[in-house]
Amino acid sequence: MEQAMKGRIICRLVAWIMGSAGLLTAGVSSASSYAVSTNSITNFLLSMPSGSSFGGFTFSGDIAVALGDLTGGEADIDKQDADAACVGGYCAGFNNSFTSHGISPDPGYAYGDAQIGSKNVLAGTGAASSIGEATSYDGLAGAAGANTMIASFNLTSVGMLNFSFLSTPYMQTQLGAGALSASGTTDMNITIWQGLTKKFEWAPDGLSGGILNGTEGSDPFSLNFGINGNNTYSPGAGSFSASTAALAAGTYTMKIHMGNEAHAASVAVVPVPAALPLFGSGAIALAALARRRSKSSQ
């Protein structure tokens, strides 16, 4: 199951590369475009009814791609701490660095990273961070990082689950004159399934009532949000909490996920029809590389 989930993450990252290629247009530009999206979650606590059993696995993944004056790609995946993905000399020394690094000199860079600092959610010390950051001058640059926990748990009687954590998201986008686009997204959600039936879902959005079969205790701002153009999202640190509705005795599957993406595009030096095959062949190589790294880490 774990290997299959890793494979699906790789496929999603490859699809993201192909989708990003659609932003490209023909022409030449010296305008800069910059985007960063990052989030750190700490003090994650999962409280369960007495007598419950809980077991799961985690994985983190990241990707960085660029096409234009700066061309390259890298993708990594691991159980808890994916190697940093970097294209360009500016990010060569970055590793588990989840703060904004700013616009780089020409030709730009792409940096993606993800880390699960602690998976001990039952002890209240769960922690994870992810980042996507990129600068583009003549082309496209993008990066993403994501962390996921998949767990199976069993309730011996009717009971509720409680979640609480701290989160500090930050996003910034800067679009220079003549540049094409700059965008960033952040997402975080918790879902619980029993077989094929969704029993609970929470994607904090800063609004009251945005929860399925549960009750929000604190949802101060959105962790599922996006910005573009010239914009900043910096709500600071916030405390989040929620509880499920009563769950019947039985076995359930839980997924806790967080991710960040950043896209920066100026005007590409090759037209779209020529760019797509380049990204397609690169995507295959990146998927193979990530699978090899995943196997070697086990």
Buried (B, 14 or more C-beta within 10 A) or exposed (E): EBEEBBBEBBEBBBEBBEEBBEBBBEBEBBBBBBBBBBBBBBBBBBBBBEEBEBEBBBBBBBBBBBBBBBBBBBBBBBBBBBBBBBBBEBBEEBEBBBEBBEBBEEBBBBBBBBBBBBBEBBEBBBBBBBBBBBBBBBBBBBBBBBBBBBBBBBBEEEBBBBBBBBBBBBBBBBBBEEBBBBBBBBBBBBBBBBEEEEBBBBBBBBEEEBBBBBBBEEBBBBBBBBBBEEBEBEBEEBEBBBBBEEBEEEEBBBBBBBBBBBBBBBBBBBEEEEBBEBBEEBBEEBBEBBBEBBEEBE
